[in-house]
Amino acid sequence: MDRSTFIHRSVLLGDRIRAWLDGTGQWPEMDHAVACSAEENIFFTPYMQRRALEAIAEGFLRGDILRRWTDCYPKPTGASEERTCGVVAAGNIPAVAFHDILSVMAAGWKPIVKLSSKDRRLLPVLFPDVQFCSSTEGWRVDALLTMGGDAASRYFKAHFPGIPGVIRAGRFSAAVIKGNEGSSALRGLAEDMLLYYGLGCRSVTCLLVPAGYSLAAAAEQAEAFASEHLGQTAVNNHRRSRAVLSLAEEDFIDSGTVIFRDIRKLIPGATEDMSLCRPWNMNLPVGQVWYAEYRSEDEIEKFITANKDRIQKIIRNFGSAQRPAPDDWPDGVDAVDTLLRI
């Protein structure tokens, strides 16, 4: 489709999502998709799905946003419409592949989407004209956009050799606490950590805190968010985590539902050298958050440099982590530009 048609249809989709969210518009297909997703995936509660759809509608699907975004690129040619991009969706947060699908369409390409078994309901409702499938078997595509962990990245590089595009590996996000944040900022931080149960690559899973900083206020806000929005799933995860850590006699800070662990004490040498603090390759159960004390801005920079190929976002403006804009690219790679250059 041409660009004006793409923008028009995207705006209509945003309007429909907003009307459904505020109860002024009926959408039986979305009602069904949300109900089924909640049954099939314990982390896709109706609240989490609605929050994801709200972020999509407000962050991507407004006319001014779409025009500013697409005006940065040359208009697609007829040759683009003949090309197909395979999109491999993850299932960590609701409709996480929405941005990739929208980007393929903005580039004028045709998407074919391999759905995750954990998130197979929402995207077909949002994109009823897109081809969806449950496997990449037999794909003949001109480009790939994939998301997932390191194992998935290795798999797609091996099975689609020579196919251009963006094949992403696992990443994490960290937040820098200065120490003077008020309750409003810490409420935003709690959301950055715990929205979608902390399963997104934009979710804050590591806090950089000043030496001697008390996590009590941040833990209090985290507990308030968890108590209101995370439900029994988080309680069960917390019980398991607390039992395992207690038996291992490990130190941790417990908010009541969320556990904070000092990662510098878990990595040999990291207490003395911040550049050794690399949390991305360590298992972090749901409901746990790393933290690391820094003694200077230089130590923050050492942490960032040591993890630069694994950091998705460094969050300093709390409450914004899960509200990306169209040009806020996963892994920092512009997918539209990548496709237009092929």
PEMO-V61837 format. One record per residue. N is the residue number from 1. OMEGA is omega in degrees with one decimal (none if undefined). Layout:
# PEMO-V61837
n = (N | N)
omega = (OMEGA | OMEGA)
This chain:
# PEMO-V61837
n = (1 | 2 | 3 | 4 | 5 | 6 | 7 | 8 | 9 | 10 | 11 | 12 | 13 | 14 | 15 | 16 | 17 | 18 | 19 | 20 | 21 | 22 | 23 | 24 | 25 | 26 | 27 | 28 | 29 | 30 | 31 | 32 | 33 | 34 | 35 | 36 | 37 | 38 | 39 | 40 | 41 | 42 | 43 | 44 | 45 | 46 | 47 | 48 | 49 | 50 | 51 | 52 | 53 | 54 | 55 | 56 | 57 | 58 | 59 | 60 | 61 | 62 | 63 | 64 | 65 | 66 | 67 | 68 | 69 | 70 | 71 | 72 | 73 | 74 | 75 | 76 | 77 | 78 | 79 | 80 | 81 | 82 | 83 | 84 | 85 | 86 | 87 | 88 | 89 | 90 | 91 | 92 | 93 | 94 | 95 | 96 | 97 | 98 | 99 | 100 | 101 | 102 | 103 | 104 | 105 | 106 | 107 | 108 | 109 | 110 | 111 | 112 | 113 | 114 | 115 | 116 | 117 | 118 | 119 | 120 | 121 | 122 | 123 | 124 | 125 | 126 | 127 | 128 | 129 | 130 | 131 | 132 | 133 | 134 | 135 | 136 | 137 | 138 | 139 | 140 | 141 | 142 | 143 | 144 | 145 | 146 | 147 | 148 | 149 | 150 | 151 | 152 | 153 | 154 | 155 | 156 | 157 | 158 | 159 | 160 | 161 | 162 | 163 | 164 | 165 | 166 | 167 | 168 | 169 | 170 | 171 | 172 | 173 | 174 | 175 | 176 | 177 | 178 | 179 | 180 | 181 | 182 | 183 | 184 | 185 | 186 | 187 | 188 | 189 | 190 | 191 | 192 | 193 | 194 | 195 | 196 | 197 | 198 | 199 | 200 | 201 | 202 | 203 | 204 | 205 | 206 | 207 | 208 | 209 | 210 | 211 | 212 | 213 | 214 | 215 | 216 | 217 | 218 | 219 | 220 | 221 | 222 | 223 | 224 | 225 | 226 | 227 | 228 | 229 | 230 | 231 | 232 | 233 | 234 | 235 | 236 | 237 | 238 | 239 | 240 | 241 | 242 | 243 | 244 | 245 | 246 | 247 | 248 | 249 | 250 | 251 | 252 | 253 | 254 | 255 | 256 | 257 | 258 | 259 | 260 | 261 | 262 | 263 | 264 | 265 | 266 | 267 | 268 | 269 | 270 | 271 | 272 | 273 | 274 | 275 | 276 | 277 | 278 | 279 | 280 | 281 | 282 | 283 | 284 | 285 | 286 | 287 | 288 | 289 | 290 | 291 | 292 | 293 | 294 | 295 | 296 | 297 | 298 | 299 | 300 | 301 | 302 | 303 | 304 | 305 | 306 | 307 | 308 | 309 | 310 | 311 | 312 | 313 | 314 | 315 | 316 | 317 | 318 | 319 | 320 | 321 | 322 | 323 | 324 | 325 | 326 | 327 | 328 | 329 | 330 | 331 | 332 | 333 | 334 | 335 | 336 | 337 | 338 | 339 | 340 | 341 | 342)
omega = (178.5 | -171.7 | -179.2 | 177.3 | 177.6 | -179.5 | -179.1 | -178.8 | 179.7 | 178.1 | 177.6 | 177.3 | 177.3 | 178.1 | -178.2 | 178.0 | -179.1 | 178.9 | 178.0 | -178.7 | -177.8 | 173.9 | -179.9 | -179.8 | 178.3 | 179.7 | -174.9 | -179.7 | 178.6 | 175.7 | -178.3 | -178.1 | -179.3 | 179.8 | -179.4 | 179.5 | 179.5 | 177.9 | -173.1 | -176.3 | -174.4 | 179.6 | -179.9 | 176.2 | 176.7 | 178.5 | -178.3 | 178.5 | 179.5 | 178.1 | 178.3 | 179.8 | 176.3 | 179.7 | 177.4 | -177.0 | -175.6 | -175.3 | -175.0 | -162.3 | 170.5 | -172.8 | -178.3 | 178.8 | -178.0 | -179.8 | 177.7 | -178.5 | -174.1 | 178.0 | 179.3 | -174.5 | 171.8 | -179.4 | 178.5 | 177.7 | 177.1 | 179.5 | 179.8 | -176.8 | -179.6 | -176.9 | -178.0 | 176.2 | 175.2 | 178.1 | 177.8 | -173.3 | 170.5 | -179.4 | -175.4 | 176.6 | -174.8 | 175.1 | -174.4 | -178.6 | -178.3 | -177.4 | 180.0 | -179.6 | 178.9 | -179.4 | 177.4 | -179.9 | 177.7 | 178.3 | 179.5 | 179.8 | 176.1 | 177.6 | 165.0 | -165.6 | 171.9 | -177.2 | 169.5 | 177.4 | 179.7 | -176.9 | -174.2 | -173.0 | -169.3 | -172.9 | 177.0 | 176.0 | -179.7 | -178.4 | -175.1 | -178.0 | -178.5 | 177.8 | 178.6 | 178.4 | -177.5 | -178.2 | 174.4 | -178.1 | 178.0 | -179.7 | 169.6 | -172.9 | 179.9 | 179.3 | 179.8 | 165.5 | -177.6 | 174.3 | -178.9 | -177.8 | -177.0 | -179.0 | 178.4 | 178.9 | 179.1 | -179.4 | -175.5 | 175.1 | -179.4 | -174.1 | 177.2 | -177.2 | 177.2 | 179.2 | -178.8 | 177.9 | -178.3 | 177.4 | -170.8 | 174.7 | -176.8 | 178.4 | 177.2 | 177.9 | -179.7 | 177.7 | 178.2 | 176.4 | 179.4 | 177.9 | -178.8 | -177.4 | 176.2 | -175.5 | -179.9 | 178.3 | -179.0 | 172.1 | 176.2 | 178.3 | 178.0 | 177.3 | 178.5 | 179.6 | -162.9 | 175.2 | -174.4 | 178.5 | 178.5 | -173.6 | -179.0 | 176.9 | 175.0 | 179.1 | 178.8 | 178.6 | 178.0 | 177.4 | 172.1 | -171.8 | 178.6 | 178.6 | 179.4 | -177.6 | 175.4 | 179.7 | -173.3 | -177.5 | 178.3 | 178.6 | 178.4 | 178.6 | 177.4 | -179.9 | 178.7 | 179.0 | -178.8 | -178.5 | -176.6 | -167.0 | -172.3 | 171.1 | -172.6 | 178.8 | 179.4 | 178.9 | 179.8 | 178.5 | -179.2 | 179.2 | 179.8 | -177.7 | -178.9 | -179.8 | -178.5 | -178.1 | 179.0 | 178.3 | 178.9 | 179.6 | 177.2 | 176.1 | 174.8 | 175.1 | -172.4 | 178.0 | -173.2 | 175.4 | -177.4 | 179.9 | 177.9 | -177.0 | 179.6 | -174.1 | -179.1 | 178.2 | -175.8 | -178.3 | -179.5 | 177.0 | -174.5 | 178.0 | 179.3 | -173.7 | -176.9 | -178.7 | 176.8 | -177.6 | -175.9 | -172.5 | -171.3 | -177.4 | 179.8 | -179.4 | 178.5 | -179.8 | 175.7 | 179.4 | 176.0 | 179.6 | 173.4 | 164.4 | 179.9 | 178.5 | 173.8 | -178.5 | -178.8 | 175.0 | 179.3 | 178.2 | 174.9 | -179.9 | 175.8 | 178.4 | -178.1 | -179.7 | -178.7 | -176.1 | -169.5 | 179.8 | -178.5 | -179.2 | 172.6 | -179.7 | 165.1 | -172.5 | 174.4 | 177.0 | -169.8 | -178.7 | -175.5 | -169.6 | -174.1 | 176.7 | -178.3 | 172.3 | -179.0 | -179.1 | 175.9 | -166.1 | 168.8 | -179.1 | 177.8 | -177.7 | -178.3 | -176.2 | 179.5 | 179.2 | 178.5 | -179.0 | -177.7 | 179.6 | -178.7 | none)
